[in-house]
Amino acid sequence: MATTVEEKKIKRDKLDESLRNLLEVYDAGMLDCWILINGADQGITRDYPAYRDAHRQLLHDYLARFVVHGGVNAAQ
């Protein structure tokens, strides 16, 4: 989705707010965290301990930036 938006030069302000928010997560390099926290199925849930051990700081940063503070602009 993110590459389609870029390839077609779609203006982000024309997108639905939820898509803009998802693009912010993608741009921040935290899409894996979003999937793990917000959209995990049983298979992803089984992978969580190994992912957490390898990416603890990234998960912390995701939670602080997007969950607690509400997005990219709020954390800056």
C-alpha positions as CSV (number, residue, x, y, z in Angstrom):
1,M,0.0,0.0,0.0
2,A,2.8,2.4,0.9
3,T,4.6,1.8,-2.4
4,T,1.4,2.2,-4.4
5,V,0.8,5.6,-2.7
6,E,4.3,6.6,-3.6
7,E,4.3,5.2,-7.2
8,K,1.0,6.8,-8.0
9,K,2.0,10.1,-6.3
10,I,-1.2,10.1,-4.3
11,K,-1.3,13.0,-1.9
12,R,-1.5,11.8,1.6
13,D,-4.0,14.5,2.6
14,K,-6.4,12.8,0.1
15,L,-6.3,9.5,2.0
16,D,-8.4,8.3,4.8
17,E,-7.0,9.2,8.3
18,S,-6.4,5.5,9.2
19,L,-4.3,5.0,6.0
20,R,-2.3,8.2,6.7
21,N,-1.7,6.9,10.2
22,L,-0.5,3.5,8.9
23,L,1.8,5.3,6.5
24,E,3.3,7.2,9.4
25,V,4.0,3.9,11.1
26,Y,5.5,2.5,7.9
27,D,7.7,5.6,7.3
28,A,9.0,5.3,10.9
29,G,10.1,1.7,10.2
30,M,7.7,0.3,12.7
31,L,5.2,-1.6,10.6
32,D,6.3,-4.9,12.1
33,C,5.5,-3.5,15.5
34,W,2.0,-2.4,14.4
35,I,1.3,-5.8,13.0
36,L,2.5,-7.5,16.1
37,I,0.5,-5.3,18.5
38,N,-2.6,-4.5,16.4
39,G,-3.1,-7.3,14.0
40,A,-1.4,-10.5,15.3
41,D,-2.9,-13.8,14.4
42,Q,-2.0,-17.0,16.3
43,G,1.2,-17.6,14.2
44,I,2.4,-14.1,14.8
45,T,1.6,-14.4,18.5
46,R,3.8,-17.5,18.7
47,D,6.7,-15.5,17.2
48,Y,6.3,-12.6,19.7
49,P,8.8,-13.8,22.3
50,A,11.7,-14.1,19.7
51,Y,10.7,-10.8,18.1
52,R,10.5,-9.0,21.4
53,D,13.9,-10.3,22.4
54,A,15.5,-9.1,19.2
55,H,13.6,-5.8,18.9
56,R,12.8,-4.7,22.5
57,Q,13.9,-1.1,21.9
58,L,11.9,-0.8,18.7
59,L,8.8,-2.1,20.4
60,H,9.3,0.3,23.2
61,D,9.7,3.2,20.8
62,Y,6.6,2.1,18.9
63,L,4.5,2.0,22.0
64,A,5.9,5.3,23.3
65,R,5.5,7.1,19.9
66,F,2.3,5.8,18.5
67,V,0.3,4.3,21.4
68,V,1.1,6.6,24.3
69,H,1.8,9.9,22.5
70,G,-0.6,9.3,19.5
71,G,1.7,9.5,16.4
72,V,4.7,10.9,14.8
73,N,4.0,14.6,15.2
74,A,2.9,14.2,18.8
75,A,6.2,12.7,19.8
76,Q,8.5,15.2,18.1
